[in-house]
Amino acid sequence: MNFKQSMSRKGNCLDNAPMESFFSLLKREYLNNFEIKNIEMLTKLTKDYLKFFNNQRISLKTKGMTPIEYRNHSLKNHLI
């Protein structure tokens, strides 16, 4: 996906907080339920969880909506 690390400024520990939180959820809610045998299995499980996380998993932070529903709701309100 051609991601590049940004080295433009001094790092801040809060920069990584959202990703650290996501990876914690990924491990606690999903990956710990499997005996992962190889990188292909890990890749498939991670993709499956991402689909679930974005399309089905509701959260109180997003007012009971999935992340995609919340994003679309927010965009709709900002475009009005």
Summary of the structure (lengths in Angstrom):
residues: 80
radius of gyration: 15.9
end to end distance: 32.8
largest distance: 49.1
contacts: 142
relative contact order: 0.08
helix: 66%
strand: 2%
